[in-house]
Amino acid sequence: MMHIIIAETKEGRERILLEQISKLFEREVSDFIELLKVPDIHYLTTTQNSLGIDEVKKFVQAMVYQPFEEKYQVGIIDKADILTPEAQNALLKTFEDSNEKTMFFLLVSREGNLLDTILSRGSKYYGQSVGNAFESEDVTKFLEMDTVKRLSFVEKMGKDKERDYIVNFLNALLAYYKYEFEKEIEEGKSGEESMIVIQEIQEAIGAIKGNVSKKLALYNMVVQMV
């Protein structure tokens, strides 16, 4: 299984990683340096401008064994957004062939340089340099829905979830659209539609924090996003 951690800073990416590793190992893992000493952790990074297929092949070869101490064997690729297309394709084959005891984490500052085939197969976690990271399972579901399904989705969320949970969800959604906006600007596009969505999400966050009806705030956001 593959997970993609997207955050602007190294500290932000490592914080999310430690949270997810703690869940996998069912114990608290709070120090990144100590994490790298675990026999079942395999780590790939570079000081160069790219990560090529040769580095990836060596990395993958070290992960052919069963877990030694933990429940899972974990491969962590730092700066995964500088993987060459060839290296990403090689990884994709590895992801498809890996067993249920093998987990991969790709750490990126932005997702734009990852192949669509990689992005479509990974669970995404969006974080910011400051503040709580939020597992993006709900965000991924939301983004794949049409407007009618989104309205049903937020109705259930407004009924079942606490305000803090909803604010975290909205912050993760906000982080996603901010990345999209930056990518559009880099591509020479206006980014106008993404900016409108960003403003609607920010207003919804303010409304939820201000004790406005959860359902009403979420409904209004979805309608304005059309």
For each residue, the residues with C-beta under 8 A, 3 or more apart:
1: 95 98 100 102 103 104 123
2: 95 103 104 105 106 118 121 122 123
3: 20 103 104 105 106 122 123 124 125
4: 80 105 106 108 111 114 118 119 122 123 124 125
5: 13 16 17 20 105 106 107 108 125 127
6: 13 108 109 110 111 124 125 126 127 175 179
7: 12 13 15 16 109 126 127 128 129 133
8: 12 109 128 129
9: 12 13 109 129
10: 13 14
11: 14 15 129
12: 7 8 9 15 16 127 128 129 130 133
13: 5 6 7 9 10 16 17 78 107 108 109 127
14: 10 11 17 18 32 107
15: 7 11 12 18 19 127 133
16: 5 7 12 13 19 20 125 127 133
17: 5 13 14 20 21 32 35 76 105 107
18: 14 15 21 22 29 30 31 32 35
19: 15 16 22 23 133
20: 3 5 16 17 23 24 105 125 135
21: 17 18 24 25 29 35 74
22: 18 19 25 26 27 28 29 30
23: 19 20 26
24: 20 21 70 71 72 74 103
25: 21 22 29 70 71 72
26: 22 23 71
27: 22
28: 22
29: 18 21 22 25 34 35
30: 18 22
31: 18 34 35
32: 14 17 18 35 36
33: 36 37
34: 29 31 37 38
35: 17 18 21 29 31 32 38 41
36: 32 33 41 43
37: 33 34 41
38: 34 35 41 69 70
39: 68 69
40: 67 68 69 70 72 73 74
41: 35 36 37 38 74 76
42: 59 62 63 73 74 75 76
43: 36 76 78
44: 51 55 56 59 75 76 77 78
45: 77 78 79
46: 50 51 55 79 82
47:
48: 51
49: 82
50: 46 82 83 84
51: 44 46 48 55 56 77 79 80 82 83 84 87
52: 55 56 84 86 87
53: 56 57 84 86 87 90
54: 57 58
55: 44 46 51 52 58 59 87
56: 44 51 52 53 59 60 83 87 90 91
57: 53 54 60 61 90
58: 54 55 61 62
59: 42 44 55 56 62 63 75 77
60: 56 57 63 64 75 90 91 94
61: 57 58 64
62: 42 58 59
63: 42 59 60 73 75 98 102
64: 60 61
65: 68 73
66: 73 101
67: 40 70 71 72 73 101
68: 39 40 65 73
69: 38 39 40
70: 24 25 38 40 67 73 74
71: 24 25 26 67 101
72: 24 25 40 67 101 102 103
73: 40 42 63 65 66 67 68 70 101 102 103
74: 21 24 40 41 42 70 102 103 104 105
75: 42 44 59 60 63 102 103 104 105
76: 17 41 42 43 44 104 105 107
77: 44 45 51 59 80 83 91 104 105 106 107
78: 13 43 44 45 107
79: 45 46 51 82 107 108
80: 4 51 77 83 106 107 108 114
81: 108 109 110 111 112 113 114
82: 46 49 50 51 79 113
83: 50 51 56 77 80 87 88 91 113 114
84: 50 51 52 53 87 88
85: 88 89 115
86: 52 53 89 90
87: 51 52 53 55 56 83 84 90 91
88: 83 84 85 91 92 114 115 117 118
89: 85 86 92 93 115 117
90: 53 56 57 60 86 87 93 94
91: 56 60 77 83 87 88 94 95 104 118
92: 88 89 95 96 115 117 118 121
93: 89 90 96 97
94: 60 90 91 97 98 104
95: 1 2 91 92 98 104 121
96: 92 93
97: 93 94
98: 1 63 94 95 102 104
99: 102
100: 1
101: 66 67 71 72 73
102: 1 63 72 73 74 75 98 99
103: 1 2 3 24 72 73 74 75
104: 1 2 3 74 75 76 77 91 94 95 98
105: 2 3 4 5 17 20 74 75 76 77
106: 2 3 4 5 77 80 114 118 122
107: 5 13 14 17 76 77 78 79 80
108: 4 5 6 13 79 80 81 111 113 114
109: 6 7 8 9 13 81
110: 6 81 113 179 182 183
111: 4 6 81 108 114 119 124 179
112: 81 179 183 186
113: 81 82 83 108 110
114: 4 80 81 83 88 106 108 111 118 119
115: 85 88 89 92 118 119
116: 119 120
117: 88 89 92 120 121
118: 2 4 88 91 92 106 114 115 121 122
119: 4 111 114 115 116 122 124
120: 116 117
121: 2 92 95 117 118
122: 2 3 4 106 118 119
123: 1 2 3 4 135 136 137 140
124: 3 4 6 111 119 136 139 140
125: 3 4 5 6 16 20 133 134 135 136
126: 6 7 133 134 136 139 172 175 176 179
127: 5 6 7 12 13 15 16 131 133 134 175
128: 7 8 12 131 133 171 175
129: 7 8 9 11 12
130: 12
131: 127 128 171
132: 168 171
133: 7 12 15 16 19 125 126 127 128
134: 125 126 127 139 168 169 171 172
135: 20 123 125 138 172
136: 123 124 125 126 139 140 172 176
137: 123 140 141
138: 135 141 142 157 169 172
139: 124 126 134 136 142 143 169 172 173 176
140: 123 124 136 137 143 144
141: 137 138 144 145 153
142: 138 139 145 150 153 173
143: 139 140 176
144: 140 141
145: 141 142 149 150 153
146: 149 150
147: 150 151 222 223 225 226
148: 151 152
149: 145 146 152 153
150: 142 145 146 147 153 154 222 225
151: 147 148 154 155 219 222 223
152: 148 149 155 156
153: 141 142 145 149 150 156 157
154: 150 151 157 158 215 218 219 221 222
155: 151 152 158 159 215 218 219
156: 152 153 159 160
157: 138 153 154 160 161 166 169 214 218
158: 154 155 161 166 213 214 215 217 218 219
159: 155 156 214 215
160: 156 157
161: 157 158 165 166 169 214
162: 165 166
163: 166 167 208 209 214
164: 167 168
165: 161 162 168 169
166: 157 158 161 162 163 169 170 208 214 218
167: 163 164 170 171 205 208 209
168: 132 134 164 165 171 172
169: 134 138 139 157 161 165 166 172 173
170: 166 167 173 174 201 204 205 208
171: 128 131 132 134 167 168 174 175 205
172: 126 134 135 136 138 139 168 169 175 176
173: 139 142 169 170 176 177 201
174: 170 171 177 178 198 201 202 205
175: 6 126 127 128 171 172 178 179
176: 126 136 139 143 172 173 179 180
177: 173 174 180 181 194 197 198 201
178: 174 175 181 182 198
179: 6 110 111 112 126 175 176 182 183
180: 176 177 183 184 194
181: 177 178 184 185 191 194 195 198
182: 110 178 179 185 186
183: 110 112 179 180 186 187
184: 180 181 187 189 190 191 194
185: 181 182 188 189 191
186: 112 182 183
187: 183 184
188: 185
189: 184 185
190: 184
191: 181 184 185 194 195
192: 195 196
193: 196 197
194: 177 180 181 184 191 197 198
195: 181 191 192 198 199
196: 192 193 199 200 224 225
197: 177 193 194 200 201 225
198: 174 177 178 181 194 195 201 202
199: 195 196 202 203
200: 196 197 203 204 221 224 225
201: 170 173 174 177 197 198 204 205 221
202: 174 198 199 205 206
203: 199 200 206 207 221
204: 170 200 201 207 208 217 218 220 221
205: 167 170 171 174 201 202 208 209
206: 202 203 209 210
207: 203 204 210 212 216 217 220
208: 163 166 167 170 204 205 212 214 217 218
209: 163 167 205 206
210: 206 207
211:
212: 207 208 216 217
213: 158 216 217
214: 157 158 159 161 163 166 208 217 218
215: 154 155 158 159 218 219
216: 207 212 213 219 220
217: 158 204 207 208 212 213 214 220 221
218: 154 155 157 158 166 204 208 214 215 221 222
219: 151 154 155 158 215 216 222 223
220: 204 207 216 217 223 224
221: 154 200 201 203 204 217 218 224 225
222: 147 150 151 154 218 219 225 226
223: 147 151 219 220 226
224: 196 200 220 221
225: 147 150 196 197 200 221 222
226: 147 222 223
